[in-house]
Structures are given as structure tokens and as C-alpha cells.
Amino acid sequence: MAKFPPFVEELGRRDKEFYDAVTKVIETATKPGAVDEKTKVFICLALDAYIGSERGVMVLANRARELGATEEELKEVLRIPYYIAGSRPLITANNAFPKKE
């Protein structure tokens, strides 16, 4: 999974030392291990959706498909960021109403 995003490649043109450090972290985080590659792509996909990275979501969804992900799996993965981000306004909104004992 260690194909680097364009913004990381751009960093490499400006700051080789920092690029090397960043790519080492990416390689460490994405290399095969206890968590399979498709699951790691799903995690990255959910995080990119959470932060609003449209390009990242497109790239990662396509990578997940290349790894055999189904459209149903993608739908389920992309429900998670809404659950995490979407819950906050619902929780906060509850404060508008006094708790009845």
C-alpha cells in the first residue's frame, strides 16, 4: 500500500530529509502485518472521509476495489465516519433540552 500521495511526493521535491521520515512512517503503517491490506485501506478510507479529503476517498475506494472490496463493504466502511462525526451534533443538541428525572 506504500504508493505515496501526491502531496507527499511534492514534499520529497522540497525536503528530502523530512520526506524520508514521512515515507518511513507510511511504509511502517501500511506494510503487511496483523491487519490485512484491504482492512488498512478501509481504515484510511474512513479517515479520509472524516477529514473531507475528496481525492483521497476516490483513490482509496478504487484501491479497495482493486483488493476485492465490494460496493456493500465500501458502503459499510463509509458509514463509520458519519457515525463518529455525525454523532457529535446529535449529542450536543441534547443539551438544548433539560434532563427530566
N, C-alpha and C positions, 0 to 999 in steps of 0.2 A: 504494500500500500504506500510505499515511500516515494511516490511521484509528488514532487513539491508544487504547491500552488504558485501561480504567477507572482504574487506579492513576495513570496519567499525567494523566488528566483531573482526578482528585482533587488532584493536585499543583497544577494550574492554579488551583484554588479557594483554595489556601493560599499559593502563592508564584509569582506571575505571572512574575517575572523569571527564576527557575530553570526554570519551565515552558517559557518561550520558548526557553531554551538547550537543554533536553532535546528539545523537539519539533523544533528545527532539526537536531539530530543524527539523530533518527529519520527526518526527511524526507530528509536527505542520504544516509543509509544505504539507504533503501528506494526512492529515485527511480529511474526507468528509466535504464539505462546499459549497460555492457558485459555485465552479468549481467541476464537477463530476470526479470520479476516473479515468475513461478512458482518459479524456482530460488531467489530470495531468500526466498520463503515457505517453501520446503523447508528452507533453512538455519535460519531462525527456528524452524521446527517441530522440527528435530533438537535445537537448543539448548534449547528449552523442555522437550522430553522429557528431556534430560540433567539439567536442573536440577529436574525434578519439578513443573513448572507444568501441572497437570491442565487448568485452564481455558484456558491458552494453547495447549495441544495441541489441544483441541477446536476453538477458534476458528480456529487456523491450518490444521488439517486441512480444515475446512469452506471456508476461503478458498482453499486449494489446489484443492479440488474445483470451486469456482466458476471457477477459472482453467483447468480442464480436466484436473486431475490424476486419474489412475486409482487404483483401490484398490491395484493392483500397485506403482505408483510410491510411494504412501504407505508400503506395507509395506517397500519397499527403503530409503526415507529413514529410517524408524524403526528399522532395523537398525543404523544408524550410531551412535546414542548408546549402544546396548548394547555395540557393538564397542569404543568408546572407554572407557566407564565399566566395562563388564563385564570387560575385559581386565586391569584393574589387580589385582583379586583373584587372577586366574589367575597373573599374573606374580609377585606377592608370594608366593603359595603355593609356587611353585617353590623358594623359599628354605628350605622345610622339609626339602628333600632335598639331601644333599651331591652336588656335581657329581663325576661319575666321569670320570677322564681316560683 
